[in-house]
Amino acid sequence: MATVQECRQALDDLAKRLAANAEDARKRINLDRTLACRITDLGAAFHGRLSGGQLLDIDEGDDPSAKIALSTTSDDLVALVRGELDFARALGARRVSISASPFDLLKLRKLL
């Protein structure tokens, strides 16, 4: 099981990758939404904002009113960010769940 700090590092790494490719990401998905990432096996959560193809303002704690919520285990989060776990397969196998409006889900699909 990954630690809370490893999950935080994974989200920071993801934010850096998105920032490095923000121009391309912005062309594919231009959302400004609050985001919550819930780590089910640790009982921990992080929240931030998806804006302009970037993941911004990551902080500890849940955001119950987040427009997009992702739930997964700590190991799966780390594996997803490292590219060791395919997101679509993880979603299909219910190792990851996403709660968002149908419109947002369609937009997010473009990132996969």
C-alpha positions in Angstrom: 0.0 0.0 0.0 1.4 3.4 -1.0 1.5 6.2 1.6 -0.3 9.4 1.7 3.0 11.2 0.8 3.5 8.9 -2.2 -0.1 9.7 -3.4 0.6 13.4 -3.0 3.9 13.0 -5.0 2.0 11.1 -7.7 -0.5 14.0 -8.0 2.3 16.5 -8.0 4.0 14.5 -10.8 0.8 14.4 -12.8 0.3 18.2 -12.4 3.9 18.8 -13.7 3.3 16.5 -16.7 0.0 18.3 -17.5 1.7 21.7 -17.1 4.4 20.7 -19.5 1.8 19.7 -22.1 -0.8 22.3 -21.2 -1.1 23.7 -24.7 -1.9 20.3 -26.1 -4.2 19.4 -23.2 -6.0 22.7 -23.5 -6.8 21.9 -27.1 -8.3 18.5 -26.2 -10.0 19.5 -22.9 -10.8 23.0 -21.8 -12.6 22.7 -18.5 -12.5 24.7 -15.3 -13.7 22.3 -12.7 -13.0 21.5 -9.1 -11.5 18.0 -8.6 -11.4 15.6 -5.7 -9.2 12.5 -5.5 -10.3 10.1 -2.9 -7.8 7.4 -1.8 -10.1 4.6 -0.5 -7.7 2.4 1.3 -6.0 5.2 3.2 -9.1 7.2 4.0 -7.4 10.2 2.6 -8.3 12.7 -0.1 -6.8 15.6 -2.1 -8.6 18.3 -4.0 -7.6 20.8 -6.6 -8.7 22.4 -9.8 -8.6 21.3 -13.4 -8.2 24.4 -15.5 -6.7 25.2 -18.9 -5.4 21.6 -19.3 -3.6 21.9 -15.9 -4.1 20.4 -12.5 -3.8 23.4 -10.0 -3.9 24.1 -6.3 -3.6 20.6 -5.1 -4.1 20.3 -1.3 -4.9 17.7 1.2 -8.6 17.1 2.2 -11.7 16.2 0.4 -14.0 18.6 -1.5 -17.5 17.2 -1.2 -18.8 19.7 -3.7 -16.1 19.0 -6.4 -17.6 18.8 -9.9 -15.3 15.8 -10.7 -14.4 13.1 -8.1 -12.0 10.2 -8.7 -11.9 7.4 -6.2 -9.2 4.7 -6.2 -6.7 2.9 -4.0 -3.3 4.3 -3.2 -1.4 1.7 -5.2 -3.7 2.2 -8.2 -3.3 5.9 -8.1 0.5 5.7 -8.1 0.4 3.0 -10.9 -1.9 5.2 -13.0 0.3 8.2 -12.8 3.4 6.2 -13.5 1.8 4.7 -16.6 1.9 1.2 -15.2 -1.9 0.9 -15.1 -4.1 1.7 -18.1 -6.8 4.1 -17.1 -9.5 2.7 -19.4 -8.9 -0.8 -18.1 -8.8 0.3 -14.5 -12.1 2.1 -15.0 -13.6 -1.0 -16.7 -12.4 -3.2 -13.9 -13.8 -0.8 -11.3 -10.4 -0.1 -9.8 -11.1 3.5 -10.5 -14.4 5.4 -10.3 -15.2 8.8 -11.6 -18.2 10.9 -10.6 -18.9 13.8 -13.0 -21.6 15.2 -15.2 -22.0 13.4 -18.5 -20.7 16.4 -20.4 -17.5 16.5 -18.2 -17.0 12.7 -18.7 -17.1 13.1 -22.5 -14.5 15.9 -22.2 -12.3 13.9 -19.9 -12.4 11.0 -22.2 -10.4 13.1 -24.7 -7.4 13.0 -22.3 -7.2 9.2 -22.4 
